[in-house]
């Protein structure tokens, strides 16, 4: 199926294609149109554009609307992703979750450095895979596995005392 959205993809317009390909339509084809395009003239699904089939509703971003309409809200990791995405996508909300500011920064970087929207989707897919994996851990309250040698947990006072002890001062 063809899916249409506005050109110059940002947060919702990169997150929704990831969701569509992973959970709704694995064979989806994405096309990017000028923002003044009338969705009624397009042959396919429309999202995150004026008068689109899927768009912001009742304070929810398009990603969250898709979760609801496709009965994907039983996956707590997707719901948490939606919370992070809406906070990153809607300007007054960008400070609610620390992950949202990071997502906004990364996608803004892609938006400025990758002019081709199809390429942008290809490059950001792994970012959303990683965010989904992070959210799966976050919602199950499991501690993420740390790699490498753990850092010593000595307080400054104890480190200074240890230094003097070892150096005979």
Secondary structure as GFF3:
##gff-version 3
##sequence-region A 1 169
A	DSSP	beta_strand	2	6	.	.	.	ID=ss1
A	DSSP	alpha_helix	11	19	.	.	.	ID=ss2
A	DSSP	pi_helix	20	24	.	.	.	ID=ss3
A	DSSP	beta_strand	29	33	.	.	.	ID=ss4
A	DSSP	three_ten_helix	39	41	.	.	.	ID=ss5
A	DSSP	beta_strand	45	46	.	.	.	ID=ss6
A	DSSP	alpha_helix	62	69	.	.	.	ID=ss7
A	DSSP	alpha_helix	76	89	.	.	.	ID=ss8
A	DSSP	three_ten_helix	91	93	.	.	.	ID=ss9
A	DSSP	alpha_helix	98	113	.	.	.	ID=ss10
A	DSSP	alpha_helix	117	140	.	.	.	ID=ss11
A	DSSP	alpha_helix	156	167	.	.	.	ID=ss12
###
